[in-house]
Amino acid sequence: MSLDYYIDSSIQTSDNDMWMLLFDLYIKKSKYVEFNVRSINTEFKKILSQFNNDIVTMGEIKSRIHSGGNSIRFESSNEIIAFIKSKEFSFWNKFCIADLSIYRDDKEIFASNSHESLIYILASPEEVQALNQKGFHFKKQ
């Protein structure tokens, strides 16, 4: 099966159902989640404290589809997944961490750009066709 990166720029921050559908699909395949660090403030310190046991790496981004300086990577623990699922898509646009990426081992299989409402996925043409039939508009990057 041939996998390529596809992008959907039609998802709006109000499309929380679409966001959750993709998140649920890709988080099942994951080992890690990673975010760009937008600001080191009180909220960020709470995240560090709350999910300290799940932090894998923190610092400069090596290579991401959408990088923005520093990043923080967590194990895809039940606690991290529950935290992400408790937030709507629009939440990530203004939070101290943003631009969620999901990794299978060290391969980025899902990426988002929060402030531009862009979603990238690593998928086969068949998977993309099935998603587009559900209302997405993924196109080969």
KEZASE-585081 format. One record per residue: x, y, z of N, C-alpha, C, O in turn. Coordinates in Angstrom, 2 decimals, decimal comma, always signed. Example, Ala and Ser with C-alpha at 12.3 -4.5 7.8 and 13.67 -1.06 7.14 Angstrom:
2
> +13,19|-5,69|+7,80|+12,30|-4,50|+7,80|+13,20|-3,30|+7,80|+14,24|-3,32|+8,46 $
> +12,85|-2,25|+7,08|+13,67|-1,06|+7,14|+12,90|+0,03|+7,87|+13,41|+1,14|+8,04 $
//
This chain:
141
> +0,85|-1,17|+0,00|+0,00|+0,00|+0,00|+0,90|+1,24|+0,00|+1,78|+1,38|+0,84 $
> +0,67|+2,12|-0,94|+1,43|+3,35|-1,07|+0,84|+4,45|-0,19|-0,36|+4,74|-0,27 $
> +1,68|+5,06|+0,63|+1,24|+6,14|+1,52|+1,87|+7,45|+1,09|+3,06|+7,51|+0,76 $
> +1,07|+8,50|+1,10|+1,54|+9,85|+0,79|+0,92|+10,81|+1,79|-0,01|+10,47|+2,51 $
> +1,47|+12,04|+1,81|+0,88|+13,08|+2,63|-0,20|+13,81|+1,85|-0,04|+14,14|+0,68 $
> -1,30|+14,06|+2,55|-2,45|+14,78|+2,00|-2,78|+15,92|+2,95|-2,54|+15,85|+4,15 $
> -3,35|+16,98|+2,39|-3,70|+18,16|+3,18|-5,16|+18,52|+2,96|-5,68|+18,40|+1,86 $
> -5,80|+18,97|+4,03|-7,17|+19,50|+3,96|-7,13|+20,89|+4,57|-6,82|+21,06|+5,75 $
> -7,46|+21,87|+3,77|-7,46|+23,26|+4,25|-8,88|+23,78|+4,45|-9,08|+24,97|+4,69 $
> -9,86|+22,88|+4,34|-11,26|+23,32|+4,44|-11,84|+23,20|+5,84|-12,92|+23,72|+6,11 $
> -11,14|+22,52|+6,73|-11,66|+22,32|+8,08|-11,57|+23,63|+8,85|-10,50|+24,24|+8,93 $
> -12,66|+24,05|+9,39|-12,70|+25,28|+10,17|-12,60|+24,96|+11,65|-12,85|+23,83|+12,07 $
> -12,23|+25,94|+12,45|-12,09|+25,70|+13,88|-13,41|+25,30|+14,53|-13,41|+24,75|+15,63 $
> -14,53|+25,56|+13,87|-15,83|+25,16|+14,40|-16,19|+23,71|+14,05|-17,19|+23,19|+14,54 $
> -15,38|+23,07|+13,23|-15,65|+21,69|+12,78|-15,11|+20,66|+13,77|-14,29|+19,82|+13,41 $
> -15,58|+20,74|+15,00|-15,04|+19,87|+16,03|-15,33|+18,38|+15,76|-14,49|+17,54|+16,07 $
> -16,48|+18,06|+15,19|-16,80|+16,65|+14,90|-15,81|+16,07|+13,89|-15,39|+14,92|+14,02 $
> -15,45|+16,87|+12,88|-14,49|+16,41|+11,86|-13,11|+16,22|+12,51|-12,43|+15,23|+12,26 $
> -12,73|+17,17|+13,34|-11,45|+17,11|+14,06|-11,39|+15,83|+14,90|-10,39|+15,12|+14,86 $
> -12,44|+15,55|+15,66|-12,45|+14,37|+16,53|-12,45|+13,07|+15,73|-11,82|+12,09|+16,15 $
> -13,12|+13,06|+14,62|-13,12|+11,86|+13,78|-11,69|+11,54|+13,33|-11,26|+10,39|+13,42 $
> -10,97|+12,54|+12,87|-9,58|+12,33|+12,45|-8,68|+11,98|+13,63|-7,86|+11,07|+13,55 $
> -8,85|+12,71|+14,72|-8,04|+12,42|+15,90|-8,23|+10,98|+16,34|-7,25|+10,27|+16,58 $
> -9,47|+10,54|+16,46|-9,74|+9,16|+16,89|-9,14|+8,14|+15,93|-8,63|+7,10|+16,36 $
> -9,20|+8,42|+14,66|-8,66|+7,50|+13,65|-7,14|+7,37|+13,78|-6,60|+6,27|+13,74 $
> -6,47|+8,50|+13,94|-5,00|+8,48|+13,94|-4,39|+8,20|+15,30|-3,28|+7,66|+15,37 $
> -5,06|+8,54|+16,38|-4,47|+8,30|+17,70|-4,38|+6,80|+17,98|-3,51|+6,36|+18,74 $
> -5,25|+6,01|+17,38|-5,21|+4,55|+17,55|-3,91|+3,96|+17,01|-3,47|+2,90|+17,46 $
> -3,31|+4,64|+16,05|-2,09|+4,15|+15,40|-0,83|+4,73|+16,03|+0,27|+4,49|+15,54 $
> -0,97|+5,49|+17,11|+0,14|+6,33|+17,56|+0,96|+5,76|+18,70|+0,54|+4,87|+19,44 $
> +2,15|+6,31|+18,80|+3,02|+6,07|+19,94|+3,26|+7,38|+20,69|+3,38|+7,39|+21,92 $
> +3,32|+8,50|+19,94|+3,58|+9,80|+20,52|+2,63|+10,87|+19,97|+2,08|+10,72|+18,88 $
> +2,46|+11,93|+20,74|+1,86|+13,17|+20,25|+2,86|+14,28|+20,53|+3,61|+14,22|+21,50 $
> +2,86|+15,27|+19,67|+3,82|+16,36|+19,82|+3,14|+17,68|+19,50|+2,25|+17,74|+18,65 $
> +3,55|+18,72|+20,19|+3,00|+20,06|+20,00|+4,13|+21,06|+19,82|+5,23|+20,87|+20,34 $
> +3,85|+22,13|+19,09|+4,73|+23,30|+19,12|+4,46|+24,00|+20,44|+3,32|+24,05|+20,91 $
> +5,50|+24,55|+21,04|+5,36|+25,33|+22,26|+5,25|+26,79|+21,84|+6,19|+27,36|+21,29 $
> +4,10|+27,39|+22,12|+3,87|+28,78|+21,72|+4,33|+29,76|+22,80|+4,86|+30,83|+22,48 $
> +4,12|+29,41|+24,05|+4,56|+30,30|+25,13|+4,78|+29,49|+26,40|+4,06|+28,53|+26,69 $
> +5,78|+29,91|+27,13|+6,08|+29,27|+28,42|+5,47|+30,17|+29,49|+6,08|+31,16|+29,91 $
> +4,28|+29,81|+29,90|+3,52|+30,61|+30,86|+2,96|+29,69|+31,94|+3,35|+28,53|+32,04 $
> +2,04|+30,20|+32,73|+1,44|+29,41|+33,82|+0,73|+28,19|+33,27|+0,83|+27,11|+33,86 $
> +0,02|+28,33|+32,17|-0,68|+27,18|+31,58|+0,32|+26,10|+31,17|+0,09|+24,91|+31,40 $
> +1,43|+26,51|+30,57|+2,44|+25,56|+30,14|+3,04|+24,83|+31,34|+3,26|+23,62|+31,28 $
> +3,30|+25,55|+32,41|+3,85|+24,93|+33,62|+2,86|+23,92|+34,21|+3,28|+22,89|+34,76 $
> +1,56|+24,20|+34,10|+0,54|+23,24|+34,56|+0,59|+21,97|+33,71|+0,48|+20,86|+34,23 $
> +0,75|+22,14|+32,40|+0,86|+20,99|+31,49|+2,07|+20,15|+31,87|+1,99|+18,92|+31,96 $
> +3,20|+20,80|+32,10|+4,42|+20,09|+32,49|+4,21|+19,30|+33,77|+4,64|+18,15|+33,88 $
> +3,54|+19,91|+34,73|+3,29|+19,25|+36,01|+2,29|+18,10|+35,85|+2,51|+17,00|+36,36 $
> +1,20|+18,37|+35,15|+0,13|+17,38|+35,00|+0,57|+16,14|+34,23|+0,17|+15,02|+34,56 $
> +1,41|+16,34|+33,20|+1,78|+15,22|+32,32|+3,28|+14,92|+32,38|+3,85|+14,41|+31,41 $
> +3,90|+15,23|+33,49|+5,34|+15,04|+33,65|+5,79|+13,62|+33,30|+6,82|+13,44|+32,65 $
> +5,04|+12,63|+33,73|+5,43|+11,23|+33,48|+5,31|+10,83|+32,02|+5,87|+9,81|+31,61 $
> +4,58|+11,61|+31,21|+4,37|+11,28|+29,80|+5,31|+12,02|+28,86|+5,33|+11,72|+27,67 $
> +6,10|+12,97|+29,37|+6,99|+13,75|+28,51|+8,13|+12,86|+28,01|+8,80|+12,19|+28,80 $
> +8,31|+12,86|+26,70|+9,40|+12,10|+26,08|+10,57|+13,03|+25,77|+11,71|+12,75|+26,16 $
> +10,29|+14,12|+25,08|+11,32|+15,10|+24,75|+10,73|+16,50|+24,78|+9,52|+16,70|+24,64 $
> +11,61|+17,46|+24,98|+11,19|+18,85|+24,94|+12,39|+19,65|+24,45|+13,51|+19,44|+24,90 $
> +12,16|+20,57|+23,53|+13,24|+21,40|+23,03|+13,04|+21,76|+21,57|+11,91|+21,87|+21,10 $
> +14,15|+21,95|+20,86|+14,07|+22,34|+19,45|+13,48|+21,21|+18,61|+13,74|+20,03|+18,84 $
> +12,70|+21,63|+17,66|+12,07|+20,67|+16,75|+13,11|+20,16|+15,77|+13,88|+20,93|+15,19 $
> +13,11|+18,85|+15,59|+14,03|+18,26|+14,63|+13,44|+18,38|+13,22|+14,01|+19,05|+12,36 $
> +12,34|+17,76|+13,01|+11,67|+17,86|+11,71|+10,20|+17,53|+11,90|+9,83|+16,45|+12,36 $
> +9,39|+18,49|+11,53|+7,94|+18,33|+11,60|+7,35|+18,94|+10,36|+7,96|+19,80|+9,72 $
> +6,17|+18,49|+10,01|+5,48|+19,09|+8,87|+5,25|+20,57|+9,13|+5,50|+21,40|+8,26 $
> +4,78|+20,89|+10,32|+4,57|+22,30|+10,67|+5,34|+22,58|+11,95|+4,87|+22,30|+13,05 $
> +6,53|+23,14|+11,79|+7,35|+23,43|+12,97|+7,26|+24,90|+13,32|+6,94|+25,74|+12,49 $
> +7,54|+25,17|+14,56|+7,45|+26,55|+15,02|+8,38|+26,84|+16,18|+7,98|+27,51|+17,13 $
> +9,60|+26,38|+16,12|+10,55|+26,67|+17,19|+10,77|+25,48|+18,09|+11,43|+24,51|+17,70 $
> +10,22|+25,54|+19,30|+10,37|+24,45|+20,26|+9,14|+23,55|+20,26|+8,04|+23,97|+19,90 $
> +9,36|+22,32|+20,68|+8,26|+21,37|+20,74|+8,30|+20,58|+22,04|+9,29|+20,60|+22,77 $
> +7,21|+19,90|+22,30|+7,14|+18,98|+23,43|+6,44|+17,72|+22,95|+5,37|+17,78|+22,34 $
> +7,06|+16,58|+23,24|+6,53|+15,28|+22,81|+6,12|+14,48|+24,04|+6,85|+14,42|+25,03 $
> +4,94|+13,88|+23,95|+4,40|+13,04|+25,01|+4,14|+11,63|+24,49|+3,88|+11,43|+23,31 $
> +4,21|+10,66|+25,40|+3,69|+9,33|+25,10|+2,19|+9,48|+24,87|+1,56|+10,33|+25,49 $
> +1,63|+8,66|+24,01|+0,18|+8,69|+23,78|-0,54|+7,93|+24,88|-1,17|+6,90|+24,65 $
> -0,43|+8,45|+26,09|-1,05|+7,80|+27,26|-2,55|+8,08|+27,26|-3,03|+8,98|+26,57 $
> -3,27|+7,32|+28,05|-4,71|+7,54|+28,18|-5,00|+8,95|+28,71|-5,99|+9,58|+28,33 $
> -4,13|+9,44|+29,61|-4,34|+10,77|+30,18|-4,14|+11,88|+29,14|-4,93|+12,82|+29,08 $
> -3,11|+11,75|+28,33|-2,87|+12,75|+27,27|-4,00|+12,71|+26,25|-4,50|+13,76|+25,83 $
> -4,40|+11,51|+25,86|-5,50|+11,37|+24,88|-6,77|+11,99|+25,43|-7,47|+12,71|+24,71 $
> -7,08|+11,73|+26,69|-8,29|+12,31|+27,30|-8,21|+13,83|+27,35|-9,20|+14,52|+27,10 $
> -7,03|+14,36|+27,66|-6,85|+15,81|+27,69|-7,11|+16,41|+26,30|-7,84|+17,40|+26,18 $
> -6,51|+15,84|+25,28|-6,69|+16,35|+23,92|-8,16|+16,26|+23,51|-8,71|+17,21|+22,94 $
> -8,78|+15,14|+23,80|-10,19|+14,95|+23,42|-11,14|+15,89|+24,17|-12,25|+16,15|+23,71 $
> -10,70|+16,39|+25,30|-11,56|+17,29|+26,08|-11,58|+18,71|+25,52|-12,35|+19,56|+25,97 $
> -10,73|+18,96|+24,53|-10,60|+20,31|+23,95|-11,15|+20,33|+22,52|-10,93|+19,40|+21,75 $
> -11,84|+21,39|+22,19|-12,33|+21,56|+20,82|-11,18|+22,03|+19,93|-10,17|+22,54|+20,40 $
> -11,36|+21,85|+18,65|-10,35|+22,24|+17,66|-9,95|+23,70|+17,83|-8,77|+24,03|+17,73 $
> -10,90|+24,56|+18,09|-10,62|+26,00|+18,22|-9,75|+26,31|+19,44|-9,06|+27,34|+19,46 $
> -9,76|+25,46|+20,45|-8,98|+25,66|+21,67|-7,49|+25,80|+21,37|-6,80|+26,64|+21,96 $
> -6,99|+24,98|+20,45|-5,55|+24,90|+20,19|-5,01|+26,15|+19,50|-3,80|+26,35|+19,46 $
> -5,89|+26,98|+18,97|-5,45|+28,19|+18,28|-4,87|+29,23|+19,25|-4,07|+30,06|+18,84 $
> -5,27|+29,19|+20,51|-4,85|+30,22|+21,46|-4,14|+29,66|+22,69|-3,82|+30,41|+23,61 $
> -3,89|+28,35|+22,72|-3,30|+27,73|+23,91|-1,77|+27,82|+23,85|-1,20|+28,13|+22,80 $
> -1,12|+27,54|+24,96|+0,34|+27,63|+25,05|+1,06|+26,55|+24,24|+2,21|+26,73|+23,85 $
> +0,38|+25,43|+23,97|+0,90|+24,42|+23,05|-0,12|+24,30|+21,92|-1,32|+24,41|+22,14 $
> +0,37|+24,07|+20,72|-0,51|+24,06|+19,55|+0,08|+23,16|+18,47|+1,15|+22,58|+18,65 $
> -0,63|+23,06|+17,38|-0,15|+22,34|+16,20|+0,16|+20,88|+16,51|+1,29|+20,41|+16,37 $
> -0,86|+20,18|+16,94|-0,74|+18,76|+17,30|-0,22|+17,94|+16,13|-0,69|+18,08|+15,00 $
> +0,74|+17,08|+16,42|+1,19|+16,05|+15,49|+1,08|+14,71|+16,20|+1,26|+14,62|+17,41 $
> +0,78|+13,69|+15,42|+0,67|+12,33|+15,94|+1,70|+11,48|+15,21|+1,83|+11,55|+13,99 $
> +2,44|+10,68|+15,98|+3,51|+9,87|+15,43|+3,26|+8,39|+15,66|+2,82|+7,97|+16,74 $
> +3,54|+7,61|+14,65|+3,67|+6,16|+14,78|+5,17|+5,93|+14,78|+5,83|+6,16|+13,77 $
> +5,71|+5,47|+15,88|+7,15|+5,42|+16,08|+7,70|+6,83|+15,83|+7,30|+7,76|+16,52 $
> +8,58|+7,01|+14,88|+9,10|+8,35|+14,61|+8,58|+8,92|+13,29|+9,16|+9,87|+12,76 $
> +7,52|+8,37|+12,77|+6,92|+8,84|+11,51|+5,69|+9,68|+11,82|+4,76|+9,20|+12,47 $
> +5,68|+10,91|+11,35|+4,54|+11,81|+11,56|+3,40|+11,36|+10,63|+3,53|+11,39|+9,41 $
> +2,29|+10,93|+11,25|+1,16|+10,40|+10,46|-0,02|+11,37|+10,44|-0,95|+11,20|+9,65 $
> +0,02|+12,37|+11,30|-1,04|+13,38|+11,40|-0,38|+14,66|+11,88|+0,43|+14,64|+12,81 $
> -0,72|+15,77|+11,25|-0,18|+17,06|+11,68|-1,24|+18,13|+11,50|-2,09|+18,05|+10,62 $
> -1,18|+19,13|+12,37|-2,13|+20,23|+12,24|-1,39|+21,56|+12,37|-0,34|+21,65|+13,01 $
> -1,97|+22,56|+11,77|-1,52|+23,94|+11,90|-2,72|+24,68|+12,46|-3,64|+25,02|+11,73 $
> -2,70|+24,92|+13,76|-3,88|+25,42|+14,49|-4,39|+26,75|+13,98|-5,60|+26,91|+13,78 $
> -3,51|+27,72|+13,77|-3,98|+29,05|+13,41|-4,39|+29,17|+11,94|-5,06|+30,13|+11,57 $
> -3,98|+28,22|+11,10|-4,39|+28,25|+9,70|-5,44|+27,17|+9,39|-5,88|+27,05|+8,25 $
> -5,82|+26,40|+10,39|-6,81|+25,33|+10,23|-6,43|+24,35|+9,11|-7,25|+24,03|+8,25 $
> -5,20|+23,90|+9,14|-4,70|+22,92|+8,16|-4,50|+21,58|+8,85|-4,02|+21,51|+9,98 $
> -4,87|+20,52|+8,15|-4,66|+19,16|+8,64|-3,91|+18,39|+7,57|-4,27|+18,41|+6,39 $
> -2,85|+17,70|+7,99|-2,07|+16,85|+7,10|-2,19|+15,42|+7,62|-2,18|+15,18|+8,82 $
> -2,31|+14,47|+6,69|-2,35|+13,06|+7,09|-1,45|+12,24|+6,16|-1,26|+12,58|+5,00 $
> -0,92|+11,18|+6,70|-0,20|+10,19|+5,91|-1,21|+9,07|+5,66|-1,66|+8,42|+6,60 $
> -1,55|+8,86|+4,39|-2,63|+7,91|+4,08|-2,46|+7,33|+2,69|-1,70|+7,82|+1,86 $
> -3,20|+6,27|+2,45|-3,27|+5,68|+1,12|-4,36|+6,40|+0,33|-5,22|+7,05|+0,92 $
> -4,35|+6,28|-1,01|-5,42|+6,88|-1,80|-6,80|+6,36|-1,39|-7,78|+7,11|-1,44 $
> -6,88|+5,11|-1,01|-8,15|+4,52|-0,60|-8,65|+5,13|+0,71|-9,84|+5,40|+0,87 $
> -7,74|+5,34|+1,65|-8,11|+5,95|+2,92|-8,58|+7,39|+2,71|-9,55|+7,83|+3,33 $
> -7,90|+8,10|+1,83|-8,28|+9,48|+1,53|-9,65|+9,52|+0,86|-10,48|+10,37|+1,18 $
> -9,88|+8,62|-0,06|-11,19|+8,56|-0,72|-12,31|+8,33|+0,30|-13,36|+8,96|+0,23 $
> -12,08|+7,42|+1,23|-13,09|+7,14|+2,26|-13,32|+8,36|+3,15|-14,46|+8,67|+3,49 $
> -12,26|+9,07|+3,51|-12,41|+10,27|+4,33|-13,13|+11,38|+3,55|-13,99|+12,07|+4,09 $
> -12,78|+11,54|+2,29|-13,42|+12,57|+1,48|-14,91|+12,29|+1,29|-15,71|+13,22|+1,13 $
> -15,29|+11,03|+1,29|-16,72|+10,68|+1,21|-17,45|+11,06|+2,50|-18,68|+11,16|+2,51 $
> -16,71|+11,28|+3,58|-17,32|+11,70|+4,85|-17,34|+13,22|+4,99|-17,74|+13,74|+6,03 $
> -16,91|+13,93|+3,94|-16,98|+15,39|+3,96|-15,66|+16,11|+4,04|-15,64|+17,34|+4,06 $
> -14,55|+15,38|+4,10|-13,25|+16,01|+4,08|-12,89|+16,39|+2,65|-13,57|+16,01|+1,70 $
> -11,81|+17,16|+2,52|-11,34|+17,60|+1,20|-9,84|+17,44|+1,11|-9,12|+18,39|+0,79 $
> -9,37|+16,23|+1,38|-7,93|+15,99|+1,33|-7,45|+15,92|-0,11|-8,07|+15,30|-0,97 $
> -6,30|+16,58|-0,33|-5,64|+16,57|-1,63|-4,18|+16,24|-1,39|-3,62|+16,57|-0,35 $
> -3,58|+15,59|-2,38|-2,17|+15,25|-2,26|-1,34|+16,51|-2,09|-1,55|+17,50|-2,79 $
> -0,42|+16,47|-1,17|+0,39|+17,66|-0,88|+1,41|+17,87|-1,95|+2,18|+18,82|-1,89 $
//
